[in-house]
Amino acid sequence: MNVRPKLSPEETASRILDVAEEHFRRVGYAKTAIADLAEDLGMSSANIYRYFPSKGAINEAICARMLAECEALMDRIMAGPGSAGERLRSLLLTIYAYNSRCYVAERRMHDMVAVAMEEDWGAVKQHIEDIVARIGRLIGEGVAAGEFRPVDDIPALAFTVKQATVTIMHPLNIAECMRHGLAGQAEAERLCDFVLLALKR
């Protein structure tokens, strides 16, 4: 008789998230119930609630995990070679590519993002703030190097850059633009070039 090895609390929580994410991708967020997860995991719904107080908490944890992947990509760009302008362009296009692949191409995950925006999940809000902070750092580096024009309020300008590029960064906007044939890699590159032209001396 095979005895299943006992998992640590961290391993159990991670396993719950893995199964939940698989359900979200396969049947969608709205159609996934805690009872479905419990059945696949071979545990009771009450046991799942010991780790996550609600389905929303599971969703937020999955969202945070996926956002962490995107932030790791951004950190590599921030620490990589190239001028501030080159890295800013790469940063914006990387966010566009990641969100297009993970949240737009997979319609079921797109639905999860829609719920996240509606419920104002803390993980999403923090991610947006982190993006603006990284944009600000690159603008500051560009100004210091003489690549960008002098700026009185870098945080405010960083927020403006985020707002100007929201159509290629926000998953819901990307999906809507694609639906109307108004977005794509070429358009994303043109928008990034426009932003850099505005920043340069």
N, C-alpha and C positions, 0 to 999 in steps of 0.2 A: 504493500500500500504506500503510494507516494504522499508525502506530507508537504503541503505548500509552505515554503519558508515564510516566517513571520516578517512582515515589512515594518520599517520604522514609520513614525508618524509623517515624516517628510516624504518618504517613499510612497506612502499611501495617498497623501495629498497630491503628489505628482501623478500618480496612476489615475486618480479621479479626473484630473485635468486632461490627461491624455485621452481617456475614454470620452469625456465630454467634448473635446475638440473634434474627435472623429465623428461624433454624432452631429455636431453643428455643421461639419462639412458635408455629411451624407444626407441628413434630412432637414437641416436648418435649425436655427435657434428656437423659433417659436414652437416647433413640433417636438422639441426635445423636452422630456420630463425627467425629474429626479428619479422617478420609479424606473425609467428606461436605463438610466446610468447604473442604478443599483442592481438591476437584473444582469447587466453585462459584467459588472464587477463582482457579482456573487456576494453582495452584502446588502444589508437593509438600508432603506432610505434614511432611517434615523442615524445610522452610522455615517452616512455622507454628511448629514447636517452637523455632525460633531466637528467636521473639518471646515465646512462652508455653511454659513447660516442661511443661505438662499441660493437659488439658481443664479441670481444677479451677481452674487459674490464669486461664483464659479466663472461666470462670463468675464468679470473684471480681471480675475487672476489670469485667464487665458489671454485676454487683451494685453495685460501688462507683460506677459511672457513674450508675445509677438512684438510688442513695441520695444522690448529690450533687445531683440534681434536687430531691429532697425537702428537703434541707438549704437549698437556695437559697430555697425557698418559706418555710421556717421563718425564715430570716434576714430576709426582707422583713417578716414579721409582727413579729419582735423589734424592728426599727427603725421600725415603723409607728406610727400614732396609736393612742390608746386607753389605758385604765388597764392596770395589770399584770394584773388579773383578766380584762379583756376580751381582752387579747392571749394570756393563758394558755389561755383557752377556745378562741380561734381557732387556737392552735398545736395543741392536742390534736385538734380537729375536722379540721384540715387534714391531719394525719398519718393520721387515720382515712380520710379521703376518698382520699388518695393511695394508701395501701396497698390499700384496697378496689378502686380502679380498676386499679392496675398489677399487683397480685399475686394478687388474689382473683377478680376478674371474668375474668381470663385464666388459665385453669386451668394452662396449660403453664408460665407464669411462677411460679405458685404452687408447682409441683413444684421449680423452681429454688430457691425460698426454703427449702423443706423440706430440700434438700440442704445449703444454706448453714448452716442451724441445726444440722444433724447434724455437719457438718464444722467448725463454729465458725470461720467465715471471719473474718479480722481486720477486714474492711470493715464487717461487720455489728456486731461487738462495738464498734467505734469509733463507729458510728452511734448505738447505744444510749447510749453514754457521752455523746455530744454532745446527745442529747435530754434526758438527765437534767441536764446542765449548763445548758441553756437554761431548763428548768423552774426550776432553782435560781436563776438570774438574775432571772426574773420574780417568784419568791417574795420574793427579797431586795428588789426594787424595791417590791413591794406592802407589805412590812413597813416600809420606809423612808418610804413615803407615808402610812402609817397605815391602809391599806386592809385589810391582813391582820394577824392577831394576831401578837404577838412570838414569835419562834422561836429556840430555843437552838442547834439544829443544822440549818441550812438544807440542806446536801447530803444529810443523812439523810432529811429531809422530802421533798426533791425525788425521791429514789429511791422513797420510799413512794408518792408521787403517780404515778410511772411504774408501779409495781406495781399500784396501784389501778385504773389505766386500761388495763392490758395487754390486756384483751379488745377494746378498740377501737383498739389500736395494733399489736399483733403480728399479722402476716398470717395465721398458722396459727390463732390464736385467733379472728380475725374470721371466717375460713372455717368453722370448726367451729360457732361461734355461729349463723352464717347458716344452716348446714345444719339446725339444730334450731329455727330461727325465733326465736332469742334475741338477735339483733342487728339494727341498722338505724340510720338517721339519728336518729330520735326517741330511741332508747335511748342512743345516743352523747351526745346533747345532755343528757339527764337525768343521765348519769354525770358529765359535766363540771360541771353545775350543783351536783351533790352535792359534788364535790371543792371547788369554790369556796366553798360554804357552810361546809365544814369549815375552810377557810383564813381566812375573814373574822373580824373581831373579834366 
